[in-house]
Amino acid sequence: MSNPTIELRRKNRTFNSTWLKTYKGFEDCSEEEAKKIVEQLRELADIVCRHVQRTEHERTDQKGF
């Protein structure tokens, strides 16, 4: 279930340890810890996106569209 809009946005942004460290509270994270946090955020975003897509798909199926 790939969403072209999400894929396009994903390709146009760089979410990495440098990006994370620009946020308050993450400035002093080690490089290793920052990379781990970014990976966890990616995993969470994927879970949320899949859930939203599945929920939307189920909702449209129930309406008969």
C-alpha positions in Angstrom: 0.0 0.0 0.0 2.2 2.7 -1.2 1.0 6.3 -1.2 2.7 8.4 -3.9 2.3 11.6 -2.0 3.9 10.2 1.1 6.7 8.7 -1.0 7.3 12.1 -2.7 7.5 13.9 0.6 9.8 11.2 2.0 12.3 11.7 -0.8 12.3 15.5 -0.6 13.3 15.6 3.1 16.4 14.5 5.0 15.5 13.4 8.5 18.8 12.6 10.1 20.8 13.2 13.3 21.7 16.7 12.2 18.0 17.5 11.7 17.0 16.0 15.0 19.6 18.1 16.9 18.0 21.3 15.7 15.1 20.6 18.1 15.2 21.7 21.8 16.1 18.9 24.0 18.0 17.0 21.4 21.0 19.3 20.9 23.3 17.3 23.1 22.4 13.8 21.9 25.3 11.7 20.8 25.4 10.9 17.1 24.6 7.2 17.8 21.6 8.1 20.0 20.3 10.6 17.6 20.5 8.1 14.7 18.6 5.6 16.8 15.9 8.2 17.7 15.5 9.2 14.0 15.1 5.5 13.0 12.4 5.1 15.8 10.6 8.1 14.5 10.6 6.7 11.0 9.2 3.4 12.2 6.5 5.3 14.1 5.6 7.4 11.1 5.4 4.2 9.0 3.0 2.6 11.5 0.8 5.7 11.6 0.7 6.1 7.8 -0.2 2.4 7.4 -2.9 2.7 10.0 -4.4 5.9 8.4 -4.3 4.3 4.9 -5.9 1.1 6.2 -8.6 3.0 8.1 -9.4 5.2 5.2 -9.6 2.2 2.9 -11.9 0.3 5.3 -14.1 3.4 5.6 -14.5 3.9 1.9 -15.2 0.1 1.5 -18.0 0.4 4.1 -19.6 3.3 2.3 -19.5 1.4 -1.0 -17.3 3.9 -2.8 
